[in-house]
Amino acid sequence: MVLRQSDSVLQAIKEMIYNDYKMGDKIPTEAELEKMLGVGRSTIRENLKVLSAMGLIERRNKGTFITENTRGCLIEPFNMIVNLRKDNFQYLQELREILEINIIVLAMERITPEDIRVLERLHWKMQNPDFTSEYFLQHDADFHNAIARSTGNDILIELLSAVRWVIMENMKKASMDPAIQRITIQEHRNIIDALKEGNLANGLNHMKKHLKTSQKIHVHVSEQEHAAEFDEEKNTNAIPSIFPIALVKTTES
C-alpha cells in the first residue's frame, strides 16, 4: 500500500495495528513499513515514536510490539488534563465515583468466591500498622481495582485503573490521617460483606459512604499542599536578620 501525499502515515499504521494485530504481537520493522507505506524511514521512525508515546506500542530488543498494558494509553491523557488545570482533579474524582458505583452493580452479579478471597487478603494487608501513606493508598487502589476485575469487563478495569493511578500520583506525597485510615479499612470491610451477601442496596450504600471518605482525603491532601506552599512563600519573603542572636535573646526576655 503506497500512501498518497494527503494520507496520514500515523493513521495508516494505527489502522494496520487495529485490523491485523492483537495485544503482544510484533509489528513489521521500520524497513518493512517503509516498503509497505511508500514513505521514508525517518517518517516511519517519527510516527512510531508518537505511537510509543501514546502507549500503543513498545520497543524491545527483539522488535516493536503492541503493548499489553493498555492502561498506559489512558494514563497520560488524564494526567495531562489534571496537570493543565488543577480544578480538573475534582472532575476526575467525579468520574471515578460514576465508575465505582456502576462497578458495584456488575460485581454483585459476577463476583466469584476467588474474587472475594482476593478482597479479603487485600483488606487484611491494609491493617498493617507499619504501612506508609503511599503504601496504604496503593493497597486502597488495589482493592478497588480487584472489585473492577470481578466484573470481567476489561474496558472498565483499564479505565478505573488509569483514573485511580492518576489520583494516587496526585496524593501519594501526603501523610494520611490515622483516623481516616481506620474508617477506610472499616468501609472496605462493609463493602466485602455486602458483596458476599449479594446485597446490592448495602453495597451501593457502603460504596457511596466510602467515596465520601475519599473526598475527605482529597480535601486533607489539598490543605497539606496549601500549607506547604504558604510556608515556602513565607520563608522566601522573610526579611533575614543580621542580628539573629540578639533577636533570640529579645524573644526569650
N, C-alpha and C positions, 0 to 999 in steps of 0.2 A: 504494500500500500504506500504510494507516494503522495505526500500531503501537498495540497495546493497552498500557495503562499498565505491565503487568508485563513487557513485552518490552524487550529491551536494544537501545538505539539503536546502540551500538558494534557489537554482534554483527550487526545488520541491515546496517550499512554494510560490514562485513567480508565478509559472505556475498554482497552485491551485487558487491563487487570480485572475489572469487574466482570467481563464476559468470559474470559478464558482461564482465570486462575482463582485459587481459594487461599485462605489464610495459611501461611507457612510455605507456600510454593515459591520456587525460584523463578525469577522472570528473566527474559533474554538479557544478554550482555549489552554494553554500550555499542559495541561494534555491530551486533545483530540488530539492535534497534535503529542504528544509523541506516542500515540497508533496508529495513522494513518500512521506515518512515520517509526515507529520502532526504534527510536533513543532516547537517554537520555534527561531528562528535561533540563539539563544545555546546551546541544547543541541547543535545540529549543529556549531557552531563548536568547542565544548569537545571533542566526540568526534573531530573532525578533528585537533585538537591532539594528542590521545592517539595516533592513528594515525601522525601525523608523528613523534612521539617514539619510536614503535616502529620507525620506519624503513620503514613500509609505503607511505606517500605522501610527496610533497614539493611544497611550494608554489613556484610560479614566477610570473613576471609575467603569463603567459597563462592561469593557472589552476592547478588541482591535478592532479597526475599520479601514477600508480602508479610507484613507484621502480624503476629498472633496476639499482640496486646492492643486491641482496638481502643482501649481506654485512653491511650496516648493521643489518639486522633481527637478526642473530645476535651482533654485537659487544657491544652494551650488556648483554644478559643475562649473557654470560661475564664482562664487565668487572665487573659488579655482584657476581657470585659471588666473584670473586677479591678484590675490594676489601673485601668484608664479612668475609672470613676468609682470612688470608694462607696458611694451610695448603692452601687450595683451589688455589693456583698449582701445587703438585705434582700434584694430581689432573688439572689441565688439561694438564700435561705428559704424564701417562699417556694421556689421551685423544688427544693429538697422536701419541704412539707407535703406538697402535692404528690410527689413520687412516693414518699414513705406511707402516706395514708392509703393510697391505692395498692401499694405492695402488700400491706397487711390483708387487704381483701383477697388478693390472689393467693397469698401464703396460707390463709385459712383453708383454702380448697386443695392445696397441693403439697403442703409440708409433710415430710416423712419422719419416722422415728429417728433416722440417722441425722436429719437436719436438726431435730430437737437436741440430740446429743451434742452436736457441734455448738449450738447456742448455750447449752449448759456448761460446756467446757470454757467457752469464752467468758461467760458470766463468772465462773469460778476464778479465772485468771485476773479479772478486773478487781477482785477483792484483795489483791496483793498490796499490803501497806507500803511496800518499798517502791512502788511504781512512781516514776516521774510523771509530770503533767503530760509530756509528749507521748509517753507510752500509754498512758490512760486514754488519751484522745485517739491513739492509733487502734487500741482494742475496742473502743466505742465504735469507731468506723467499721472495724472487722465484724462486730456484732450485727450492725445494720446491713452490711453487705451480705452476711450469711443469710439473713432473712430474705433479701432480694434473690439470692441464689436458689432458695427453696421454691421460688415461683417457676423456675425453669425458663424464664423469659430473658434471653441473652441481651436484648436491647435495654431492658430495664436495669439489668445487672450492671452493664457497662456505663449507662447513663448515671445511675446513682453513685457508682464507684468514682466516676470522674468528678461529679459535683461535690461529693464528700472529700475527695482528695484536695480540691482547691480550698474548701472550707477549712480543712485541717491545716493546710500550709499557712493560712492566714491567722491561725490561732495557736500554733504549736509552741510559740515562744512565751506564751502567757503561763503564769502559775495558777493552778486550779485551786479553788476554794474547797477544802476537805468536805465541807457540808454539802456542796453541790455534787461532789463525787459520791457521797453516801446516797444521796437522793437518786442519782443516775443509776447506781447499782440496784436499788430497790425497784426503780421503774423498769429496768431490764427484767428483773425477776417477775414482775407483774405481766409483762408482755409475753414472756415464755409460758407462764401459767395459762394465759388466755389462749395461746396457740395450741398448747397441749390439750386444753378442754374443747377447742374448736368453737370458742365463744367470740363471735365477731364483734358484738357490741362492746364487750370488755376490751377486746384487742384494740379497737378504734379509740376507745376512751383512754386507755393507758398510753397509746402512741401519741395522742394529742397532748396529754399531760407532759409526756417526755419531751416533745418538741418545744413546749413552753419552757421547760428547763434548759434546753439547748439555747433558746433565745436569751435566757438569763446569763448563760456562759458567755455568749457573744457580747452582751452589754458589759459584763465584768471585764472581758478582754479589751473592749474599746476604752473603758475607763482606765485600765492599766496603761494602754498605749498613749492616751491623752495625758496622763500624769507624767509619763516618761518624757513626752515631748515638752511639757511645761517645765519640768526640772532642767532639761537640756537648754531650753531657751533662757531660763532664769540664770543658769550658770554662765551662759555665753554673754549675757548682758550685764552681769555683775561687774561693779567697779572694783578692781583689785586694790587692796590697801597696801601702802608702803610701810605701815606700822602694825603688822599682824600681832606682835607680842603685846603692844600697848592696848590694842583693841580687846584682846582676850582678858587682860587684867581689868579693863574697864567694865567688861561684861560680868566678870566674877564679882566685882565690888558692887 
